[in-house]
């Protein structure tokens, strides 16, 4: 009987201690791990044991800059969290719920927000068809991606031009920008690609018309048979777009000339008339071929 009384006393003491021990509060969350796309939200809910009516839970984040939480447990993925600058894998952020000495944790990993649309901007306009340049002119082009807060790796933007001799394109490292430069008259399709997305614009390079042309050193107009003579010309403006300038208009049996370089080759003794032209302007010189 004495042993029974002692056992009952011990049991009563244990029940009393349990009823007065706040550490016995257990918090349970509806989620202990979450994976959210940047910008996405998720409601966390908590319950406690032993149960209480309307417990005043306290919510907080270990890194609210990356994952925030409201007073009611609404979690929002703000941006990707990398524990170390050299990390390539995203690290989780802990969301804690506390109440009356008890606590529970949910680990939240933010995943990238993918680019869903890609466009090209030139001269401040998106979708500006048939952009026109003059030879030597440059323009900034920008890859506009949507949503604007998407996680994009600029090093994976692929810039291209269909006609490099007409338009060259140079990416600006670490940005969504590139520079195009008009080199010669014609047209070229410039484009930018990212993942499966692509945007392009047509660029037209208009020639710069010469207003006048003058053959240089007209006094040096004699060349021996079998020799060559290089002719040059000056244009106004100096950056005029010219091609296939030179031709022999008379005396073709005595000399021939390279239409692009202006190098005349003497074939036989005689008199040769050479014409240089650039659009609607031209000039002539007479060359004497001697033995």
BAVEX-728556 format. One record per atom (N, C-alpha, C): residue in one letter; x, z, y. Coordinates in pm, whole numbers, plus 50000, padded with zeros to 5 digits. Each point is the difference from the previous one (the first is absolute). Example, Ala and Ser with C-alpha at 12.3 -4.5 7.8 and 13.67 -1.06 7.14 Angstrom:
% BAVEX-728556
   res      px      pz      py
     a   51319   50780   49431
     a   49911   50000   50119
     a   50090   50000   50120
     s   49965   49928   50105
     s   50082   50006   50119
     s   49923   50073   50109
***
This chain:
% BAVEX-728556
   res      px      pz      py
     x   50082   50000   49880
     x   49918   50000   50120
     x   50086   50000   50125
     x   50107   50074   49994
     x   50094   50008   50111
     x   50062   49864   50025
     x   50038   49928   49892
     x   50061   49868   50013
     x   49901   49901   50062
     x   49873   50010   49964
     x   49897   49911   50055
     x   49984   50022   50150
     x   50002   50122   50044
     x   49987   50034   50142
     x   50116   49944   50080
     x   50119   50010   49943
     x   50119   49946   50069
     x   49989   49849   50014
     x   49954   49932   49894
     x   49987   49854   50002
     x   49899   49956   50104
     x   49889   50072   50012
     x   49897   49967   50097
     x   50051   50018   50143
     x   50079   50102   50019
     x   50057   50027   50132
     x   50094   49888   50042
     x   50080   49955   49906
     x   50095   49891   50028
     x   49924   49872   50034
     x   49893   49970   49924
     x   49919   49881   50025
     x   49933   50005   50137
     x   49949   50112   50037
     x   49936   50016   50130
     x   50099   49979   50114
     x   50121   50053   49979
     x   50104   49983   50102
     x   50035   49853   50018
     x   50004   49927   49888
     x   50034   49856   50006
     x   49892   49922   50073
     x   49872   50029   49974
     x   49889   49932   50066
     x   50002   50029   50149
     x   50024   50126   50035
     x   50005   50040   50142
     x   50112   49926   50073
     x   50116   49991   49933
     x   50115   49933   50060
     x   49971   49851   50021
     x   49935   49939   49899
     x   49969   49857   50010
     x   49904   49972   50114
     x   49901   50090   50016
     x   49899   49980   50106
     x   50059   50017   50138
     x   50110   50067   50013
     x   50061   50027   50130
     x   50129   49921   50022
     x   50027   49896   49916
     x   50125   49924   50010
     x   49971   49863   50061
     x   50035   49976   50127
     x   49975   49872   50068
     x   50078   49885   49938
     x   50113   50031   49934
     x   50081   49896   49938
     x   49926   49929   49887
     x   49890   50055   49960
     x   49925   49939   49891
     x   49922   49878   50046
     x   49993   49971   50135
     x   49928   49883   50051
     x   50073   49873   49958
     x   49927   49909   49937
     x   50057   49873   49955
     x   49929   49887   50072
     x   50078   49909   50063
     x   49944   49884   50071
     x   50021   49876   49914
     x   49893   49926   49983
     x   50008   49874   49925
     x   49958   49885   50091
     x   50082   49894   50002
     x   49970   49881   50079
     x   49943   49891   49909
     x   49916   49914   50060
     x   49944   49890   49920
     x   50104   49894   49966
     x   50114   50001   50073
     x   50112   49910   49970
     x   50131   50076   50018
     x   50093   49977   49910
     x   50133   50060   50015
     x   50106   49895   50030
     x   49967   49872   49980
     x   50090   49889   50035
     x   49915   49886   50054
     x   50047   49941   50109
     x   49929   49888   50060
     x   50098   49889   50037
     x   49954   49876   49992
     x   50076   49885   50047
     x   49910   49924   50096
     x   50036   50000   50128
     x   49915   49939   50103
     x   50077   49889   50072
     x   49929   49891   50028
     x   50057   49893   50084
     x   50006   50051   50143
     x   50104   49963   50072
     x   50015   50045   50138
     x   49873   49972   50078
     x   49949   50105   50068
     x   49876   49989   50075
     x   49878   50046   49923
     x   50011   50013   49868
     x   49887   50041   49917
     x   49977   50151   50010
     x   49875   50043   49980
     x   49966   50143   50002
     x   49938   50041   49866
     x   50006   50130   49974
     x   49943   50055   49877
     x   49961   50145   50025
     x   49879   50037   49958
     x   49953   50136   50019
     x   50042   50087   49882
     x   50073   50109   50031
     x   50032   50100   49900
     x   49898   50113   50009
     x   49962   50051   49885
     x   49910   50117   49995
     x   50066   50109   49918
     x   49966   50124   50033
     x   50061   50115   49932
     x   49892   50096   49952
     x   50027   50062   49888
     x   49915   50108   49948
     x   50090   50117   49966
     x   49941   50121   49996
     x   50081   50118   49969
     x   49936   50078   49887
     x   50085   50071   49931
     x   49961   50097   49898
     x   50065   50134   50035
     x   49926   50109   50002
     x   49855   50004   49984
     x   49928   49935   50117
     x   49881   49946   49977
     x   49927   49923   50100
     x   49957   50087   50117
     x   50003   49937   50121
     x   49952   50066   50121
     x   49915   49901   50079
     x   49915   50049   50083
     x   49918   49915   50084
     x   50077   49963   50127
     x   50011   49869   50026
     x   50060   49946   50123
     x   50140   50057   50030
     x   50093   49986   49908
     x   50137   50046   50028
     x   50063   49918   50113
     x   50076   50064   50086
     x   50064   49932   50114
     x   50138   49950   49956
     x   50003   49882   49940
     x   50127   49944   49953
     x   50088   49957   50117
     x   50128   50013   49981
     x   50099   49954   50098
     x   50076   49882   49940
     x   49995   49887   50070
     x   50065   49878   49953
     x   50121   49968   50089
     x   50108   49958   49938
     x   50114   49953   50079
     x   50087   49906   49917
     x   50082   49921   50072
     x   50087   49899   49938
     x   50145   50038   50018
     x   50082   49967   49900
     x   50144   50025   50012
     x   50065   49901   50096
     x   49937   49882   50021
     x   50051   49899   50093
     x   49882   49927   50064
     x   49935   50061   50098
     x   49879   49940   50058
     x   50024   49867   50069
     x   50126   49970   50035
     x   50030   49870   50061
     x   49973   49887   49901
     x   50015   50032   49871
     x   49985   49899   49895
     x   49867   50010   49926
     x   49955   50122   49975
     x   49869   50023   49939
     x   49936   50117   50075
     x   49886   49974   50064
     x   49933   50105   50075
     x   49879   50050   49922
     x   49953   50118   50038
     x   49881   50056   49937
     x   49919   50075   50106
     x   49868   49985   49996
     x   49913   50065   50098
     x   49968   50143   49955
     x   49929   50072   50085
     x   49961   50138   49968
     x   49903   50005   49882
     x   49938   49885   49970
     x   49904   49997   49889
     x   50058   49936   49874
     x   50130   49965   50004
     x   50064   49944   49881
     x   49997   49849   49990
     x   49972   49930   50112
     x   50003   49854   49999
     x   50145   49955   50018
     x   50052   49933   49898
     x   50141   49956   49999
     x   50008   49857   50051
     x   50102   49973   50084
     x   50022   49864   50048
     x   50146   49961   49980
     x   50021   49882   49940
     x   50135   49945   49982
     x   50044   49935   50130
     x   50096   50062   50069
     x   50043   49951   50130
     x   50107   49893   49988
     x   50105   50027   49926
     x   50107   49902   49979
     x   50086   50040   49881
     x   50083   49907   49957
     x   50083   50022   49881
     x   50106   50106   50028
     x   50022   50086   49900
     x   50097   50108   50016
     x   50117   49978   49905
     x   50120   49991   50058
     x   50123   49991   49922
     x   50079   50127   50025
     x   50026   50073   49894
     x   50068   50129   50013
     x   50139   49982   50060
     x   50070   49895   49956
     x   50133   49969   50053
     x   49999   49859   50056
     x   50082   49977   50102
     x   50001   49869   50066
     x   50040   49889   49905
     x   50078   50032   49898
     x   50047   49899   49907
     x   49903   49974   49884
     x   49892   50077   49994
     x   49905   49987   49889
     x   49924   49867   50009
     x   49972   49944   49882
     x   49916   49881   49993
     x   49862   50033   49945
     x   49988   50115   49935
     x   49871   50045   49947
     x   49938   50102   50094
     x   49869   49987   50018
     x   49927   50091   50088
     x   49987   50137   49934
     x   50013   50106   50080
     x   49987   50137   49949
     x   49861   50055   50034
     x   49948   50092   49917
     x   49869   50059   50028
     x   50008   50108   50108
     x   49887   50025   50062
     x   49984   50107   50098
     x   49900   50100   49943
     x   50027   50129   50018
     x   49913   50103   49943
     x   49892   50043   50098
     x   49877   50003   49951
     x   49886   50055   50074
     x   49965   50133   49934
     x   49992   50107   50081
     x   49975   50133   49946
     x   49863   50050   50046
     x   49937   50072   49911
     x   49876   50072   50032
     x   50024   50148   49970
     x   49976   50087   50099
     x   50025   50144   49984
     x   49872   50079   50031
     x   49989   50111   49929
     x   49891   50092   50031
     x   50026   50135   49933
     x   49998   50103   50080
     x   50001   50138   49950
     x   50112   50025   49898
     x   50119   49949   50032
     x   50115   50022   49915
     x   50018   49896   49891
     x   49903   49915   49979
     x   50011   49895   49900
     x   50036   49868   50066
     x   50058   49907   49925
     x   50040   49870   50054
     x   49998   49896   49890
     x   49978   49875   50043
     x   50004   49888   49907
     x   50059   49880   50072
     x   50056   49906   49925
     x   50074   49888   50059
     x   49951   49867   49943
     x   49995   49900   50089
     x   49974   49862   49959
     x   50113   49913   50055
     x   50065   49924   49915
     x   50109   49912   50042
     x   49944   49862   50030
     x   50027   49952   50123
     x   49944   49873   50047
     x   50114   49901   50025
     x   49992   49884   49935
     x   50098   49894   50019
     x   49935   49885   50076
     x   50062   49961   50111
     x   49948   49891   50083
     x   50062   49868   49952
     x   49917   49902   49972
     x   50048   49869   49956
     x   49988   49900   50114
     x   50078   49891   49996
     x   50002   49906   50113
     x   49866   49931   50023
     x   49975   49972   50126
     x   49885   49919   50041
     x   50048   49855   50005
     x   49947   49917   49912
     x   50048   49863   49987
     x   49955   49912   50116
     x   50082   49897   50029
     x   49964   49898   50099
     x   49891   49911   49938
     x   49891   49981   50073
     x   49887   49922   49948
     x   49985   49864   50069
     x   50062   49985   50118
     x   49989   49875   50074
     x   50127   49976   50079
     x   50039   49874   50012
     x   50125   49965   50068
     x   49974   49879   50090
     x   50046   50010   50127
     x   49986   49889   50095
     x   50129   49983   50078
     x   50014   49885   50065
     x   50114   49973   50086
     x   49957   49999   50146
     x   50078   50067   50082
     x   49974   50001   50144
     x   50114   49930   50072
     x   49965   49903   50085
     x   50097   49928   50081
     x   49947   49996   50143
     x   50086   50030   50096
     x   49958   50004   50141
     x   49883   50093   50022
     x   49997   50110   49924
     x   49895   50098   50016
     x   49867   49961   49941
     x   49995   49888   49928
     x   49874   49954   49942
     x   50013   49990   49848
     x   49895   50042   49932
     x   49993   49988   49855
     x   49917   49877   49967
     x   50055   49915   49913
     x   49928   49879   49964
     x   50003   49894   50108
     x   50110   49998   50079
     x   50015   49900   50106
     x   50053   49871   49939
     x   49912   49907   49968
     x   50039   49878   49929
     x   50086   49909   50086
     x   50094   49934   49933
     x   50085   49900   50064
     x   50068   50053   50125
     x   50081   50103   49982
     x   50082   50053   50110
     x   50102   49894   50040
     x   50017   49978   50130
     x   50090   49894   50047
     x   50123   50059   50069
     x   50117   49947   49963
     x   50127   50041   50059
     x   50078   49876   50041
     x   50100   50024   50082
     x   50098   49897   50033
     x   50130   50032   49927
     x   50082   49900   49970
     x   50128   50028   49936
     x   50080   50104   50078
     x   50053   50098   49928
     x   50078   50107   50062
     x   49919   50123   50033
     x   49866   49989   50004
     x   49916   50115   50030
     x   49989   50094   49881
     x   49978   50129   50028
     x   49983   50101   49895
     x   49867   50072   50023
     x   49948   50059   49893
     x   49879   50080   50007
     x   50012   50117   49902
     x   49934   50110   50036
     x   49988   50112   49908
     x   49873   49982   49918
     x   50013   50016   49869
     x   49882   49997   49913
     x   49988   50137   49933
     x   49877   50044   49980
     x   49974   50133   49945
     x   49908   49987   49880
     x   50037   50068   49891
     x   49911   50009   49884
     x   49902   50113   50025
     x   49874   49966   50024
     x   49896   50101   50024
     x   49932   50032   49867
     x   50008   50127   49960
     x   49943   50040   49871
     x   49889   50102   50023
     x   49904   49998   49907
     x   49883   50086   50008
     x   49975   50065   49864
     x   49962   50127   49998
     x   49985   50089   50117
     x   50134   50027   50068
     x   49994   50036   50128
     x   50122   50015   50079
     x   50086   50117   49956
     x   49941   50098   49930
     x   50080   50113   49952
     x   50040   49983   49853
     x   49990   49877   49950
     x   50042   49974   49862
     x   50148   50028   49983
     x   50037   50038   49879
     x   50141   50029   49970
     x   50068   49871   49958
     x   50077   49941   50093
     x   50062   49871   49976
     x   50151   50013   50000
     x   50064   49928   49909
     x   50146   49997   49992
     x   50045   49871   50070
     x   50052   50015   50123
     x   50036   49883   50079
     x   50105   49912   49932
     x   50084   50061   49917
     x   50104   49922   49933
     x   49942   49902   49899
     x   49873   50019   49965
     x   49936   49911   49902
     x   49915   49893   50064
     x   50001   49993   50134
     x   49935   49888   50068
     x   50085   49875   49980
     x   49940   49893   49955
     x   50073   49876   49973
     x   49963   49894   50105
     x   50096   49972   50089
     x   49980   49902   50106
     x   50053   49864   49955
     x   49929   49893   50040
     x   50044   49866   49958
     x   49957   49896   50103
     x   50071   49887   50000
     x   49965   49885   50082
     x   50008   49876   49913
     x   49903   49910   50016
     x   49996   49881   49916
     x   50104   49896   50041
     x   50041   50002   50127
     x   50099   49905   50050
     x   50104   50076   50081
     x   50108   50040   49934
     x   50100   50083   50067
     x   50067   49925   50114
     x   50012   49867   49990
     x   50064   49923   50106
     x   49913   49993   50125
     x   49869   50019   49982
     x   49909   49998   50115
     x   49983   50141   50058
     x   49972   50096   49913
     x   49980   50139   50041
     x   50080   50091   49908
     x   50088   50081   50058
     x   50070   50103   49922
     x   49929   50133   50022
     x   50012   50089   49903
     x   49933   50130   50011
     x   50095   50110   49957
     x   50008   50106   50082
     x   50092   50111   49975
     x   49924   50132   50004
     x   49990   50070   49886
     x   49930   50130   49999
     x   50073   50104   50084
     x   49925   50091   50062
     x   50057   50115   50070
     x   49997   50116   49902
     x   50118   50044   49959
     x   50012   50099   49893
     x   49924   50130   50033
     x   49929   50050   49899
     x   49930   50127   50014
     x   49871   49994   50079
     x   49952   49878   50028
     x   49876   49984   50076
     x   49912   49895   49933
     x   49881   49980   50058
     x   49909   49895   49953
     x   50013   49877   50088
     x   50116   49983   50066
     x   50019   49890   50094
     x   50108   49904   49954
     x   49994   49879   50053
     x   50104   49899   49978
     x   50008   49915   50127
     x   50110   49926   50013
     x   50016   49908   50113
     x   50007   49859   49948
     x   49921   49911   50059
     x   50010   49859   49965
     x   50068   49926   50114
     x   50074   49895   49963
     x   50069   49919   50101
     x   49977   49853   49970
     x   49958   49927   50102
     x   49978   49857   49987
     x   50133   49927   50012
     x   50032   49918   49901
     x   50127   49930   50000
     x   49984   49850   50029
     x   49894   49941   49945
     x   49983   49856   50015
     x   49852   49967   49999
     x   49966   49884   50058
     x   49859   49964   50007
     x   49942   49974   49860
     x   49874   50035   49985
     x   49933   49989   49872
     x   49902   50116   49985
     x   49964   50030   49878
     x   49912   50114   49975
     x   50047   50073   49875
     x   49970   50128   49994
     x   50040   50082   49886
     x   49896   50109   49979
     x   49981   50035   49875
     x   49910   50109   49965
     x   50084   50126   49981
     x   49976   50101   50082
     x   50070   50127   49981
     x   49905   50096   49930
     x   50055   50085   49915
     x   49913   50087   49920
     x   50067   50134   49975
     x   49915   50099   49967
     x   50047   50131   49957
     x   49916   50041   49880
     x   50065   50057   49900
     x   49931   50043   49879
     x   50035   50144   49969
     x   49902   50070   49943
     x   50022   50139   49958
     x   49913   50024   49877
     x   50067   50033   49890
     x   49930   50016   49873
     x   49924   49870   49971
     x   49869   50006   49981
     x   49922   49879   49971
     x   49939   49938   50125
     x   50028   50057   50119
     x   49941   49953   50124
     x   50095   49905   50072
     x   49942   49902   50072
     x   50082   49904   50074
     x   49926   49952   50124
     x   50073   49980   50109
     x   49944   49947   50123
     x   50095   49894   50055
     x   49945   49897   50062
     x   50085   49892   50051
     x   49941   49941   50128
     x   50086   49937   50077
     x   49960   49931   50123
     x   50083   49874   50015
     x   49937   49896   50056
     x   50071   49875   50025
     x   50060   50004   50141
     x   50128   49963   50010
     x   50069   49997   50129
     x   50045   49857   50027
     x   49965   49950   50116
     x   50037   49864   50040
     x   50109   50008   50107
     x   50106   49924   49978
     x   50108   49994   50099
     x   49991   49864   50068
     x   49963   50001   50128
     x   49989   49876   50078
     x   50137   49961   50054
     x   50033   49870   49996
     x   50129   49957   50055
     x   50005   50018   50151
     x   50121   50024   50049
     x   50022   50007   50145
     x   50039   49860   50046
     x   49918   49938   50081
     x   50023   49863   50042
     x   50111   49992   50104
     x   50088   49903   49982
     x   50105   49975   50098
     x   49942   49922   50118
     x   50040   50037   50120
     x   49954   49928   50120
     x   50101   49896   50045
     x   50125   50014   49952
     x   50101   49897   50029
     x   50113   50010   49898
     x   50072   49889   49981
     x   50115   49997   49910
     x   50107   49909   50062
     x   50126   50044   49988
     x   50112   49924   50057
     x   50114   49996   49900
     x   50049   49878   49970
     x   50116   49987   49911
     x   50124   50045   50076
     x   50079   50085   49938
     x   50122   50051   50063
     x   50114   49899   49986
     x   50093   50001   50097
     x   50124   49922   49995
     x   49974   49851   49973
     x   49916   49941   50082
     x   49972   49856   49983
     x   50123   49914   50026
     x   50097   50058   50071
     x   50122   49922   50029
     x   50085   49981   49875
     x   49984   50086   49902
     x   50077   49989   49875
     x   49922   49911   49904
     x   50004   49867   50026
     x   49912   49909   49928
     x   50073   49893   49921
     x   50121   50031   49958
     x   50078   49906   49919
     x   50044   50067   49871
     x   49988   49927   49888
     x   50041   50053   49872
     x   50058   49887   49916
     x   50103   50029   49922
     x   50063   49899   49916
     x   49926   49984   49868
     x   50010   49880   49945
     x   49938   49971   49870
     x   50055   50096   49895
     x   49910   50056   49921
     x   50040   50095   49895
     x   50006   50144   50047
     x   49989   50022   50128
     x   50004   50135   50056
     x   49857   50049   50029
     x   49993   50130   50036
     x   49869   50059   50034
     x   50005   50057   50141
     x   49881   50012   50056
     x   49986   50057   50134
     x   49874   50088   49999
     x   50017   50125   50038
     x   49886   50091   50002
     x   49938   50002   50139
     x   49872   49965   50005
     x   49928   50001   50126
     x   49919   50129   50011
     x   49993   50053   50121
     x   49920   50121   50025
     x   49909   49976   50119
     x   49898   50086   50010
     x   49905   49986   50110
     x   49957   50137   50049
     x   49957   50006   50125
     x   49948   50123   50059
     x   49851   49983   50026
     x   49926   50111   49976
     x   49855   49996   50013
     x   49952   50104   50101
     x   49889   49969   50061
     x   49931   50096   50087
     x   49857   50014   49947
     x   49959   50126   49961
     x   50082   50121   49993
     x   50102   49993   49886
     x   50099   50089   50007
     x   50109   49994   49903
     x   49955   50031   49858
     x   49889   50075   49986
     x   49952   50037   49866
     x   49889   49908   49951
     x   49994   49879   50054
     x   49898   49904   49958
     x   50014   49971   49851
     x   49886   49976   49936
     x   50000   49969   49858
     x   50024   49851   49982
     x   50115   49967   49942
     x   50035   49859   49983
     x   50050   49977   49858
     x   49968   49882   49946
     x   50043   49965   49865
     x   50001   49847   49990
     x   50094   49947   49918
     x   50013   49854   49985
     x   50012   49932   50137
     x   50103   50044   50074
     x   50012   49957   50140
     x   50054   49860   50017
     x   50097   49963   49916
     x   50086   49885   50028
     x   49961   49877   49918
     x   50014   49883   50066
     x   49982   49876   49926
     x   50071   49886   50072
     x   50043   49902   49922
     x   50060   49878   50056
     x   49887   49901   50025
     x   49982   49960   50124
     x   49890   49909   50033
     x   50045   49854   50011
     x   50133   49979   50012
     x   50054   49863   50005
     x   50142   50003   49946
     x   50039   49896   49929
     x   50135   49993   49945
     x   50019   50083   49877
     x   49897   50006   49918
     x   50009   50081   49880
     x   50102   49951   49900
     x   50043   49872   50015
     x   50103   49948   49909
     x   50140   50050   50038
     x   50012   50059   50120
     x   50131   50045   50047
     x   50023   50150   49979
     x   49891   50076   49992
     x   50016   50146   49982
     x   49870   50059   49944
     x   50014   50115   49940
     x   49883   50077   49955
     x   50016   50143   50052
     x   49887   50071   50009
     x   50006   50136   50056
     x   49912   50093   49918
     x   50047   50122   49982
     x   49921   50103   49931
     x   49894   50050   50098
     x   49875   49989   49960
     x   49890   50030   50093
     x   49997   50146   50044
     x   50051   50091   49917
     x   49994   50143   50034
     x   50127   50049   50068
     x   50117   49954   49951
     x   50126   50055   50052
     x   50055   49921   50118
     x   49957   49873   50017
     x   50053   49919   50108
     x   50139   49945   49973
     x   50045   50002   49876
     x   50133   49945   49965
     x   49985   49850   49975
     x   50069   49921   50084
     x   49997   49854   49990
     x   50122   49952   49923
     x   49978   49910   49905
     x   50108   49943   49920
     x   50013   49852   50035
     x   50120   49960   50046
     x   50026   49862   50040
     x   50023   49913   49877
     x   49926   49887   49993
     x   50008   49911   49883
     x   50075   49871   50030
     x   49974   49943   50116
     x   50064   49873   50037
     x   50001   49991   50152
     x   50088   49916   50052
     x   50013   49985   50145
     x   49872   49942   50058
     x   49954   50060   50109
     x   49880   49952   50066
     x   49944   50107   50092
     x   49884   49972   50053
     x   49938   50094   50095
     x   49873   50060   49940
     x   49987   50133   50014
     x   49891   50073   49936
     x   49924   50079   50107
     x   49868   49995   49991
     x   49918   50082   50089
     x   49943   50117   49919
     x   50024   50122   50048
     x   49956   50121   49931
     x   49896   50071   50086
     x   49892   50039   49934
     x   49891   50069   50069
     x   49990   50143   49949
     x   49980   50095   50093
     x   49969   50137   49963
     x   49860   50030   50056
     x   49917   50064   49919
     x   49865   50028   50045
     x   49957   50140   49958
     x   49910   50056   50080
     x   49943   50130   49969
     x   49857   49999   50052
     x   49906   49975   49911
     x   49862   49989   50041
     x   49981   49876   50085
     x   49955   50020   50123
     x   49972   49886   50089
     x   50115   49966   50093
     x   50112   50072   49989
     x   50114   49972   50088
     x   50114   49940   49919
     x   50082   49915   50066
     x   50110   49934   49929
     x   50111   49960   50096
     x   50116   49964   49941
     x   50115   49951   50077
     x   50079   49906   49910
     x   50075   49908   50061
     x   50075   49899   49924
     x   50145   49995   50047
     x   50085   49950   49910
     x   50139   49974   50035
     x   50046   49878   49920
     x   50088   49920   50061
     x   50057   49884   49931
     x   50140   50036   49953
     x   50027   49978   49870
     x   50129   50031   49939
     x   50070   49870   49962
     x   50129   49988   50038
     x   50081   49885   49963
     x   50084   50033   49878
     x   49981   49921   49895
     x   50081   50016   49879
     x   50110   49896   50006
     x   50127   50044   49991
     x   50115   49912   50012
     x   50085   50008   49874
     x   50080   49891   49980
     x   50090   49996   49885
     x   50114   50100   50021
***
